[in-house]
């Protein structure tokens, strides 16, 4: 079992930046990918970005060129640097850990609000 704790959300003006952090604990050796998803009010949760143990990354088209996912030396801490934020980026952002086998783990989410 993996426990995830997000931090770094908040209120920012359009064009601004925020960095989200996610710390994993527990069975971190089981993690294959870590990533970020988001859920805007009245919408379904959607994929944002993911990073694998080899450092390979993938981004949603809507955030390419603006968001960067990264980790520290190990995959147990993952960051999401968000630049050029827009009101449509407003959402609760969730950290995700996908294991080599078994079910995903999720954090409780951190709210990002971008004002116009």
C-alpha positions as CSV (number, residue, x, y, z in Angstrom):
1,X,0.0,0.0,0.0
2,X,1.2,3.5,-0.9
3,X,0.2,6.6,0.9
4,X,0.3,9.9,-1.0
5,X,0.3,13.5,0.4
6,X,0.0,16.5,-1.9
7,X,0.9,20.1,-1.2
8,X,1.4,23.3,-3.0
9,X,-2.1,24.3,-4.2
10,X,-3.5,27.7,-3.9
11,X,-4.8,30.8,-5.6
12,X,-2.9,32.4,-8.4
13,X,-3.6,34.9,-11.1
14,X,-3.8,33.9,-14.8
15,X,-0.3,33.7,-16.2
16,X,1.2,32.8,-12.9
17,X,2.9,29.7,-11.7
18,X,2.6,27.1,-8.9
19,X,4.5,24.0,-8.0
20,X,2.7,21.0,-6.6
21,X,4.5,18.3,-4.6
22,X,3.5,14.7,-3.8
23,X,5.3,12.6,-1.2
24,X,4.8,8.9,-1.3
25,X,5.4,6.5,1.6
26,X,4.8,2.9,2.3
27,X,5.5,0.4,-0.4
28,X,7.2,2.8,-2.7
29,X,9.3,0.0,-4.2
30,X,6.1,-1.2,-5.9
31,X,5.6,2.1,-7.9
32,X,5.9,1.9,-11.6
33,X,4.5,5.4,-12.5
34,X,3.6,8.5,-10.5
35,X,1.4,11.1,-12.0
36,X,-1.1,13.9,-11.6
37,X,-4.7,14.0,-12.5
38,X,-7.2,16.9,-12.0
39,X,-10.9,17.3,-11.6
40,X,-12.6,20.6,-12.3
41,X,-16.1,21.4,-10.9
42,X,-18.8,19.5,-12.7
43,X,-16.3,17.5,-14.8
44,X,-14.7,14.1,-14.7
45,X,-11.2,13.5,-13.4
46,X,-8.7,13.8,-16.2
47,X,-5.1,12.9,-16.8
48,X,-2.5,15.6,-16.5
49,X,1.0,14.1,-16.5
50,X,2.9,11.0,-15.5
51,X,6.5,10.0,-15.0
52,X,8.0,6.5,-14.8
53,X,10.8,5.0,-12.9
54,X,13.1,5.5,-15.9
55,X,12.2,9.1,-16.1
56,X,10.0,8.8,-19.1
57,X,7.2,11.4,-19.1
58,X,3.8,11.9,-20.7
59,X,1.5,14.9,-20.7
60,X,-2.0,15.8,-21.6
61,X,-2.1,18.0,-24.8
62,X,-3.8,20.8,-22.8
63,X,-0.7,21.2,-20.5
64,X,2.2,20.4,-22.9
65,X,4.7,23.2,-22.9
66,X,3.3,24.7,-19.7
67,X,3.6,21.9,-17.1
68,X,6.6,19.9,-16.1
69,X,6.5,16.7,-14.0
70,X,9.7,15.7,-12.2
71,X,11.0,13.6,-9.3
72,X,13.9,13.8,-6.9
73,X,16.5,11.0,-6.9
74,X,13.8,8.4,-6.3
75,X,10.3,8.3,-7.5
76,X,8.9,8.7,-4.0
77,X,8.6,12.5,-4.4
78,X,7.0,13.9,-7.5
79,X,6.5,17.6,-8.5
80,X,4.3,19.3,-11.0
81,X,5.6,22.7,-12.1
82,X,2.8,24.7,-13.6
83,X,3.5,27.8,-15.6
84,X,1.3,30.1,-17.6
85,X,-1.7,29.0,-15.6
86,X,-5.1,29.8,-17.0
87,X,-8.6,29.8,-15.4
88,X,-9.4,26.5,-17.2
89,X,-6.6,24.9,-15.1
90,X,-8.7,25.5,-12.0
91,X,-9.3,22.1,-10.4
92,X,-8.5,19.8,-7.6
93,X,-5.2,18.1,-8.5
94,X,-4.7,14.5,-7.4
95,X,-1.4,12.6,-7.1
96,X,-1.5,9.1,-8.4
97,X,0.8,6.1,-7.9
98,X,0.5,3.2,-10.3
99,X,2.1,0.0,-9.2
100,X,3.7,-2.8,-11.2
101,X,0.8,-4.9,-10.1
102,X,-2.4,-4.1,-8.1
103,X,-4.5,-1.1,-7.8
104,X,-3.6,2.6,-8.0
105,X,-3.2,4.8,-5.0
106,X,-4.5,8.3,-4.8
107,X,-3.9,11.4,-2.6
108,X,-6.7,13.4,-1.2
109,X,-6.1,16.3,-3.6
110,X,-5.0,19.9,-3.5
111,X,-7.0,22.8,-4.9
112,X,-5.6,25.0,-7.6
113,X,-7.6,28.2,-8.4
114,X,-6.6,30.4,-11.2
115,X,-8.3,33.8,-11.3
116,X,-8.7,35.8,-14.5
